[in-house]
Amino acid sequence: MIGQVTGSLVAALRDRRQTVRALAGCARLADLLEAEPDLDALSFYPHLLAWELSQLPAGKRGTPVVLLDTFEDVGDRTHRDMERLVQRVVWLMPNAFFVITGRSRLQWGDAALHGQLDWVGPTAWPGLAARTPPRLADRGLGHGYGRQVLLGDFSPEDCEEYLCRRLARDGQPLIPNEVRRVITERSHGLPLYLDLAVMRFLEVRRAGRTPQPVDFAHDFPALIARTLSDLTLEERTVLRSVSLLDSFDVDLATKASGLPRHAPAMRLIERPFVREDPHGLWPFHLHVLIRSTIRHADDQTDDCWSAHDWRQAAQRAFTALGHAWRSASESDRRLLVGCLQQGLALARDFRLELDWLEEAAWNYVGDSVWEPLAPPSVQEPGQAMLETAADALVETLSALARRQHEHREHTAARLSTVIGADLLPASLREMGIYYLAKAQRDLGRSDDSRRGMQLVADGGGRLAPAARRGLAHLARLAGDFPTALETAHALGWEGRHHRIEGDVWWTQDDMDRAAAAYEAARGEAENHGIAGERAICQAQRAFVLAFADPDVADDELQLADQLLSGLDLRATGLTVQIAALLRDAGTIGDLEDRASVLRTEIRVAGLTSAAATLELAMAFHHAVRGDHDALLATISQLGELTRSGEYAYYLDIAHFLGDIGLSTNPRSQARWLDGAEQTRHRWHSLVTTRRGHLRTA
């Protein structure tokens, strides 16, 4: 139509000189009158139409809107002849509004296209200029990438409105509410899915049935064909490969696909079903519904993959993740966790060998941070079907991370299942035994814990020093302080010797020496870059100083909170809260309410040790206040908590605090380093010192 209008205009201009004079201000007119009206010349004629529009009176002037849909049909990225002609139309009509839509981005803002198109680069098309560089391992930031305007998915409200309007009878929605709800939830806002669901609804009705929600509780295989329809074979390979990954970049996608070059992956990330999170470890991910359909729906395309093809792609992706982790610095915790999360899922789902996962698991455990790690499972925790080493490792690491949020009974049950399956290699089996022993210790099962710790210590593996530390802890819990201290001296950094020393010294009410030991332990943890251990040591330091000096404890508690930020250490967090109670011991306030809340948290976590420590803190509070009845009630509660013999010396300390005789604690077998009487004197002096501090305050 534009060609007809401009052709008529040119003919008229040739015949009428007065019109030529009227159009003398049109810059390209003379050249167009002389040019042969071929396709190349015709592509410049929109300039005449733009000029004509600009001559309209202000009251009649408007902005034409031109829609160019399915722009990918114009041509490909190699043959741009037709695209050149379309671009001229857009360039020559600055007073028209063009809406260009398609599956791929418009590259006109890329300076690299000089010579292929007439006007390119950020100066010519600032609105199309690149804003985000691609993540390529071997190509700096020179290759531009921009997404322009990505039309997003429908919101749930949009889905509801579309389904109501798409099929209606007498003004009422034909699709029932419960069916619309299922379609909306499964669509994740993808318009194509909604369209296919409507077609499915009509198909079921034509078959003589009333459509039910269950008719839409599956993926549509047609979604695969529609998604792949205009992709090249290489792009299809990349798409199927990255459907195995939660997130990816160009380099990871290329390695997973097995292709020798980045170009197919670079083209794929421009598609609207590939989403971008510029702050992600790997910035790209597939639309959740597209990914689910490609992975799980019945693929009837000509180039569909066999089970062997999928496993090969999984192995390539798994190997690429391992290479990415091994190539990074040891301190890159974020990359470690990201590689583990994706690698564990691939190894579990495709029954791959553990390979690099074994070493990565040790690195994960070594920092004592415990980010959520294991991929989701259809089984209930503790009831996972363990058939491969990857299954067992997923369950092990999941149990270790979840123990910060679950009762220790769950942790012990899950780890017992893993150990009983006997699927892990020897070193990782040792990991399961050690952490099971720790859970048993937290649950008050000292004999079971001691057997597990001794087994690991005798094995001489990576966790042997930690197991010897565990044995020292068990000796301390039984009140054998000389043995615990002697063991601590021989542990070294790997056995966290300074922390064990601090654990012994504070029970003797030698708070200065305990605080110094914890400070030394924190310094060693900083030197070794172990964030979790550093936070644990600082929490313990705040705990002992909260007994001795509440003013100093304020700063120590603030530092403990800072070091715990971003870490998932439930027991250590409880230690800090108990330390805050100790700091406020003897004051009038909400201390009893805070203690009640803490008791609930500790009970949910299944941490017997924290429960006893909390009651000891409350005994200190009652002793400072001189509330004899409340102190006796707390001592009675401590008696219940230490019935097994563990932490029985807490009863001794509670008696020392109130200067009460020990006849009511026959279970205590504590071997005090300086004898019972000197230890009693120090603990009772702590109470009188706090009373003096409160009077002064």
ZICOR-V851841 format. One record per pair of residues at least 24 apart in sequence whose ideal C-beta (glycine too) atoms are under 6 Angstrom apart, sorted by the first residue. I is the first residue (numbers start at 0). J is the second residue. D is the distance in whole Angstrom. If there is no record, write none. Layout:
((I,J,D) (I,J,D))
This chain:
((2,41,6) (5,44,4) (5,47,5) (25,50,5) (42,84,4) (42,87,5) (45,88,5) (45,91,5) (45,92,5) (46,91,4) (49,92,4) (49,94,6) (52,94,6) (53,94,6) (62,96,5) (63,95,5) (64,96,5) (65,95,6) (65,97,5) (66,98,5) (67,99,5) (68,100,5) (69,101,6) (70,99,5) (70,101,3) (71,101,5) (71,102,5) (71,103,6) (79,115,5) (83,116,5) (86,116,5) (90,118,5) (102,270,6) (103,269,5) (104,147,5) (104,269,5) (109,143,5) (131,277,6) (133,249,5) (134,248,4) (134,282,6) (135,249,5) (135,250,6) (136,250,4) (149,271,6) (152,188,3) (152,189,6) (153,188,4) (155,183,5) (158,183,4) (158,186,6) (161,193,6) (165,197,5) (174,200,6) (177,212,5) (178,210,6) (178,212,5) (181,212,4) (181,215,5) (182,215,5) (187,287,5) (187,288,4) (189,288,5) (192,288,6) (195,219,5) (195,221,6) (218,292,4) (218,296,4) (220,296,5) (220,297,5) (220,299,6) (222,292,5) (223,292,6) (223,296,6) (223,298,5) (224,300,6) (226,289,6) (233,258,6) (233,263,4) (234,263,5) (234,266,6) (234,267,5) (237,263,5) (237,264,5) (237,267,5) (239,304,6) (240,312,5) (242,285,6) (242,290,5) (242,293,4) (242,294,5) (243,313,6) (243,316,5) (244,316,6) (244,341,6) (245,341,6) (246,279,6) (246,281,4) (246,284,4) (247,281,5) (247,283,5) (248,281,5) (251,319,6) (254,319,4) (255,315,5) (255,316,4) (255,319,6) (257,315,5) (280,333,6) (280,337,4) (310,349,5) (313,345,5) (313,349,4) (316,345,6) (317,342,6) (317,345,5) (317,351,6) (321,355,4) (324,359,6) (335,362,6) (336,370,5) (339,363,6) (339,372,6) (343,374,6) (343,393,5) (344,374,4) (346,389,4) (347,389,5) (347,390,6) (347,393,5) (350,387,5) (353,388,5) (366,529,6) (366,530,6) (366,531,6) (367,531,3) (367,532,6) (368,530,6) (368,531,5) (368,566,5) (369,400,5) (369,403,5) (369,567,4) (371,400,6) (372,396,5) (372,400,5) (373,397,3) (381,409,6) (381,412,5) (381,413,5) (385,420,4) (385,422,6) (388,422,5) (388,423,6) (391,417,5) (391,420,6) (391,422,4) (391,423,5) (395,431,5) (399,434,6) (403,567,5) (403,569,4) (406,605,4) (407,438,5) (407,441,5) (407,442,5) (407,605,4) (408,605,6) (410,438,5) (411,438,4) (426,460,6) (429,455,6) (429,458,6) (429,460,5) (429,462,6) (433,462,5) (433,466,6) (441,606,5) (443,607,4) (443,643,5) (443,645,6) (445,473,6) (445,645,6) (449,473,5) (464,493,4) (464,494,4) (467,494,5) (468,494,4) (468,495,5) (468,499,6) (471,499,5) (475,502,6) (476,645,5) (476,646,6) (478,648,4) (478,668,5) (478,669,4) (479,670,6) (480,670,6) (480,672,5) (481,670,6) (492,523,5) (498,536,6) (501,539,6) (505,543,4) (507,672,5) (507,678,6) (508,681,4) (508,682,5) (510,543,5) (510,546,6) (510,547,4) (513,543,5) (514,540,5) (514,543,5) (514,544,5) (531,566,6) (533,562,6) (534,562,4) (534,563,5) (534,566,6) (534,571,6) (535,571,5) (537,562,5) (538,571,5) (538,574,5) (538,575,5) (541,578,5) (542,574,6) (542,578,4) (545,578,4) (545,581,4) (545,582,4) (546,581,6) (549,582,4) (552,582,4) (569,604,6) (570,606,6) (573,609,5) (577,612,6) (577,613,5) (577,616,5) (580,616,5) (581,616,5) (584,619,5) (584,620,4) (584,623,5) (585,623,3) (585,624,6) (585,689,5) (585,693,5) (610,640,6) (611,640,5) (611,646,4) (611,649,5) (615,649,5) (618,653,4) (618,656,6) (619,656,6) (622,656,4) (622,657,5) (622,686,5) (623,686,5) (623,689,5) (623,690,6) (630,657,5) (652,682,6) (655,679,4) (655,682,4) (655,683,6) (656,682,5) (656,686,5) (658,683,5))
